[in-house]
Amino acid sequence: MRTHSGAFQGHFEPGVLASANRGLLYIDEVNLLDDHVVDVLLDSAAMGVNMVEREGISFTHPARFILVGTMNPEEGELRPQLLDRFALSVDIVGIREARERVMIMERNLAFEQDAEAFRHKWMAKEEELSHQIERGRELVGNVTHTSRDLLSIAALTSSLNVDGHRADLVILKAARAQAAFEGRTKINDHDIALAAELALPHRIKRTPFQQAEMTTEQLQERIEQLAGQKRRVVNIRRNARSCPLDNIKRKQWGVGG
């Protein structure tokens, strides 16, 4: 921009990160981003602000957003720093069940034939789901957890060698959201397993011959198994405290009653 004196002066215009503030930032093929763009995203996600340093311009603006990305893993992996910024991940695969594929075709044809009638047919279920989400949002602040729930989450992530602590927090928050969605005020092992199924696959280290996918049932079984191991350790410690060493020695050598 030219000033009255004829000199040029830099002028800042908000970009994508400024527009995404307090909203969603959707990136297609996120694994193909240039490294300098990834660095900007990492800094913004960590600090909640975007710092712009250009020739003659220094500007800072809020940049708090929910990052949503899609990618094809066959085209390249994400940098671990950016991968960990995604709280949850979902693998999209093709439907193999023949009847379900037929259902998709039938619904697509029904929509093409009469879009308004199709919309009216499913509107009741859409509104029911919308109201359930609204009730969950109102309830989530009242959802509680116990120390046992926190121990279950920590034991699960540590048993899977998950680095950092972001996954633990993500699982707890997602479990609370799941409980609120179902109208409950306390989380349970099933909520934790459902949350872990979304929070852990992209954080689990694996070799080329290992699969990272774990079903909800497998995760819930692992949680219950870890809890059982913990209870056995506690019982052993309690038994050791209730049977002092000097009493053990008396019984071993036949001393005392």
C-alpha positions in Angstrom: 0.0 0.0 0.0 1.4 3.4 -1.0 1.3 6.2 1.6 0.8 10.0 1.0 4.5 10.5 0.8 4.8 8.0 -2.0 6.5 5.2 0.0 5.1 1.7 0.2 3.9 0.4 3.5 3.1 -3.2 4.4 -0.5 -4.0 5.1 -1.7 -7.2 6.8 -4.7 -9.1 5.4 -6.1 -12.0 7.5 -5.5 -15.4 6.0 -6.8 -19.0 6.4 -5.7 -19.3 10.1 -7.4 -16.1 11.0 -10.6 -17.2 9.3 -10.5 -20.6 11.0 -10.2 -19.0 14.5 -12.9 -20.5 16.8 -13.9 -22.9 14.0 -12.7 -25.8 11.9 -9.7 -25.9 9.7 -10.1 -28.7 7.1 -7.0 -29.8 5.1 -7.2 -32.4 2.3 -4.1 -34.5 1.7 -2.6 -33.2 5.0 0.4 -35.5 4.6 1.5 -33.7 1.4 1.9 -30.2 3.1 5.2 -28.4 2.8 7.4 -28.5 5.9 7.1 -24.7 6.5 3.3 -24.9 6.4 3.4 -27.8 8.9 5.6 -25.7 11.2 3.1 -22.9 11.1 0.3 -25.3 12.0 2.2 -26.8 14.8 3.1 -23.4 16.3 -0.5 -22.2 16.0 -2.0 -25.4 17.5 0.4 -25.2 20.4 0.1 -21.5 21.2 -3.4 -20.7 20.0 -2.0 -17.7 18.1 -0.4 -17.1 14.7 2.6 -14.9 14.4 3.2 -13.3 11.0 6.7 -12.0 10.4 7.2 -10.5 6.9 9.1 -7.6 5.3 8.1 -4.6 7.4 5.2 -6.5 9.0 4.9 -8.1 12.5 1.4 -9.2 13.4 -0.1 -11.6 15.8 -3.7 -12.8 15.8 -5.7 -15.6 17.6 -5.8 -19.0 15.8 -7.7 -21.5 18.0 -9.2 -24.0 15.7 -10.2 -27.7 15.4 -7.9 -29.3 12.9 -9.5 -31.9 10.5 -7.3 -33.6 8.0 -7.6 -36.4 5.4 -4.8 -38.4 3.9 -3.9 -41.5 2.0 -1.1 -43.3 4.1 0.2 -44.9 0.9 1.3 -41.4 -0.3 3.4 -40.7 2.7 3.3 -40.5 6.5 2.7 -37.4 8.6 5.5 -36.0 10.8 5.0 -37.4 14.3 4.7 -33.8 15.8 1.7 -33.1 13.6 0.3 -36.6 13.9 0.0 -36.2 17.6 -1.9 -33.0 17.2 -4.9 -34.9 15.8 -6.8 -36.1 18.9 -8.8 -38.8 17.1 -8.4 -40.7 13.9 -10.8 -42.8 11.8 -9.8 -45.2 9.0 -12.1 -45.1 6.0 -12.5 -48.5 4.3 -14.7 -49.8 1.6 -17.9 -51.7 2.6 -17.6 -55.4 1.8 -21.0 -56.6 2.9 -23.2 -57.2 -0.2 -26.5 -56.2 1.5 -25.0 -53.0 2.8 -23.8 -52.1 -0.7 -27.2 -52.8 -2.1 -28.7 -50.5 0.6 -26.3 -47.7 -0.5 -27.4 -48.1 -4.1 -31.1 -48.1 -3.2 -30.8 -44.9 -1.1 -28.8 -43.2 -3.8 -31.4 -44.0 -6.4 -34.2 -42.9 -4.1 -32.4 -39.5 -3.6 -32.0 -39.0 -7.3 -35.6 -39.8 -8.0 -37.1 -37.5 -5.3 -34.6 -35.6 -3.1 -37.4 -33.8 -1.1 -39.2 -37.0 -0.3 -35.9 -38.6 0.7 -35.0 -35.7 3.0 -38.5 -35.9 4.6 -38.1 -39.6 5.2 -34.9 -39.3 7.2 -35.6 -35.9 8.8 -37.0 -37.4 12.0 -33.8 -39.5 12.6 -31.6 -36.5 11.8 -33.5 -34.3 14.3 -33.3 -37.0 16.9 -29.6 -37.3 16.5 -29.2 -33.5 16.6 -31.2 -33.2 19.8 -29.2 -36.0 21.4 -26.0 -34.1 20.6 -27.4 -30.9 22.0 -28.4 -32.7 25.3 -24.9 -34.2 25.4 -23.3 -30.8 25.1 -25.4 -29.5 28.0 -24.6 -32.6 30.1 -20.8 -33.1 29.4 -19.8 -30.6 32.1 -21.5 -32.7 34.7 -19.9 -36.0 33.7 -17.5 -37.3 36.4 -14.7 -39.8 36.6 -13.0 -41.8 39.3 -9.4 -42.4 40.2 -9.9 -45.9 38.9 -10.9 -44.5 35.5 -7.7 -42.5 35.4 -5.7 -45.5 36.3 -7.4 -47.6 33.7 -6.5 -45.0 31.0 -2.9 -44.7 32.2 -2.4 -48.4 32.4 -3.9 -48.9 28.9 -1.6 -46.3 27.2 1.5 -47.4 29.1 0.9 -51.0 28.2 0.8 -50.0 24.5 4.0 -47.9 24.8 2.3 -44.7 23.8 4.6 -41.7 24.1 3.6 -38.5 25.8 0.5 -37.8 27.7 -1.8 -36.2 25.1 -3.4 -39.6 24.4 -4.4 -40.0 28.0 -6.2 -36.6 28.1 -7.8 -37.2 24.8 -9.2 -40.6 25.9 -10.6 -39.1 29.1 -12.3 -36.2 27.3 -13.7 -38.4 24.6 -15.0 -40.9 27.2 -16.8 -38.1 29.0 -18.3 -36.9 25.7 -19.5 -40.5 25.0 -21.1 -40.8 28.4 -22.9 -37.4 27.9 -24.0 -38.5 24.5 -25.7 -41.5 26.0 -27.2 -39.4 28.8 -25.0 -40.6 31.7 -23.0 -38.6 34.2 -20.3 -41.2 34.9 -17.9 -42.8 32.5 -17.3 -46.6 32.4 -14.8 -49.0 30.8 -16.8 -49.2 27.6 -16.6 -45.4 27.2 -12.9 -45.6 27.7 -12.5 -48.4 25.2 -14.6 -46.5 22.6 -12.4 -43.4 23.1 -9.2 -45.4 22.9 -10.3 -47.0 19.6 -10.2 -43.5 18.1 -7.3 -42.0 20.1 -4.7 -44.7 19.9 -4.3 -46.2 16.4 -2.2 -43.3 15.0 -0.1 -43.1 18.2 0.8 -46.8 18.6 4.3 -47.7 17.3 4.2 -50.7 15.0 6.5 -52.6 12.7 5.6 -53.3 9.0 4.3 -56.7 10.1 2.1 -55.4 12.9 -1.4 -54.0 12.8 -2.3 -51.0 14.9 -6.0 -51.5 14.7 -7.7 -52.8 17.9 -11.5 -53.2 18.2 -13.5 -51.8 21.1 -14.0 -55.3 22.5 -10.2 -56.0 22.5 -9.5 -52.7 24.2 -12.2 -53.3 26.8 -10.8 -56.8 27.5 -7.3 -55.2 27.9 -8.7 -52.6 30.4 -10.4 -55.4 32.4 -7.2 -57.5 32.3 -5.1 -54.7 33.5 -7.6 -53.9 36.2 -7.5 -57.5 37.3 -3.7 -57.5 37.5 -3.9 -54.3 39.6 -6.4 -55.9 42.0 -4.1 -59.0 42.4 -1.1 -56.8 43.2 -3.2 -54.8 45.8 -4.4 -58.1 47.4 -0.9 -59.4 47.6 0.3 -56.3 49.3 -2.5 -56.3 51.8 -1.8 -59.9 52.7 1.8 -59.1 53.2 0.9 -56.2 55.5 -1.5 -58.4 57.5 1.2 -61.1 58.0 4.3 -59.5 59.5 7.7 -61.1 58.9 8.2 -62.0 62.6 4.9 -64.0 62.6 6.0 -65.8 59.5 9.3 -66.8 61.2 7.5 -68.0 64.3 5.3 -70.2 62.3 8.2 -71.5 60.2 10.3 -72.4 63.2 7.4 -73.5 65.4 7.8 -70.6 67.9 4.7 -69.2 69.6 1.0 -70.1 69.0 
